[in-house]
Amino acid sequence: MRNFCAAPNCTRKSTQSDLAFFKFPRDPARCQKWVDNCRRADLEDKTPDQLNKHYQLCATHFETSMICRTIHFSPYRTVLRDNAIPTIFDLTSHLNNTQSRHRKRIKELSEDEIRTLKQKKS
């Protein structure tokens, strides 16, 4: 698993942060919502199992109401609600950020390209 957040323009690393990180869900419908909200074209062709194994999002991309601290396993464990979908993304900071030149460019997809990718995936 990669140790950084998969969200565009997010530079948080799980090894350098006390912030919780969450794997992509294995449920296909919910996983697709995560991918759609991330707007990362390079994730469109990955299966839910591949996404779950290799990609994660940090807690800053989820509404606080979607995040729970639980004492069932450990007082320090943070979990997502079963229906949690990431909705908080900074999709414009790369326009003013000179450091973003060093990160992989993320292509914005047209509606036709998204439809084509989804058809290929089905």
N, C-alpha and C positions, 0 to 999 in steps of 0.2 A: 504494500500500500504506500502510496506517495504520502509524504508528511506535510503537504501544504493544501490549502483550501482550493477547491476546484472552481470557485466562483471567479468570473472575469473581474479583473482589476483588484482582486484581494490578494494581499501579500502575506497573510498570516500563516505561520507554520505551527504545527502541533508540537514540535520540539522546543519552541521558544515561547510558549504561551500557556497560561492557566485556563484559557478559553476552551470550552468543550468543542469537539469535532464529532461529526455524525456521518456514518457511511450512507451511501445511497441505498434506498430500500430495495429489497428483492421483488416486492410486489410490482408487476409490470405497469399497471395503471398509475400507481403512485410514483414510481420511478420516472415514468414519462413526464409527469407534471414537474418533477424536479429538473429534468433535462430541459424541458420547454422554458421554465422560469430562468434557468441559468443562461440561456441563449448562447450555448457553446456548440457550434456546428460539429466540432470534432467528437462530441459525445453522442450525437444522434445515431450512429451506427453501432454503438456498443450495446450489449445485452444487459439486462438488470444484474445478472451475476457478475459480469465484468466490471460494471460500475460499482457494485457493492464491494468487490474485492480491491479495486484500485483507486477509487475516488471518494472524497469526503468533503463536506462543507462545514465551515465553522459556525458557531452559534450566532454570530452577528447577522446572519442571513435569515433568521427566524424571528417571528414576533415572540415577545417574552411569554405570552400566554401559551405558546406551543412547547415551552421548555419546562421540565419539572426536575426538581432535585428530589431524589428518592432516598429513603432510609432503609428500604427493603434489602438492598445489596450492600450499600455503603453510604455514609452521610456525605461523601464527596462525589458520588456518581451523579451525573447529569444525564437525563434521558429525554427523548422527544415524545410527545403524545403520538398515539397511533396514526392520527390523521394529519400530522404536521407536514406542511409544504413550505419550502423556502420562498419568501416574497420580498426580501430586502436585498437589493443589489444596486451597486453603483456602476451604471453602464456608461457614464460620461467622464469619469475622472481621467481616463486615458488621454482625453483630448488636451488636457493641461499638464499632464505628468510626464516629465522627460524620462523618468526611470522606466516607464512602460515600454519604451523602445526595446528593452532587453527581454521582455516577456513575449511569449508567443502571441502573434496577432490572432484575433478572433474575428472571423468573417461574419458580418451581419447577413442573414439569409432572407431572401424574398419569400413571399407566401408560396410561390410556385416551387421554389427550391425545397421548402419545408414539406410541402405535399409530396414531392418526388421522393425525398428521403424516407418519409413515412410509408409510402407505397413499397419502396424497396425493402423496408424492414418487415413489412407484413408478409 
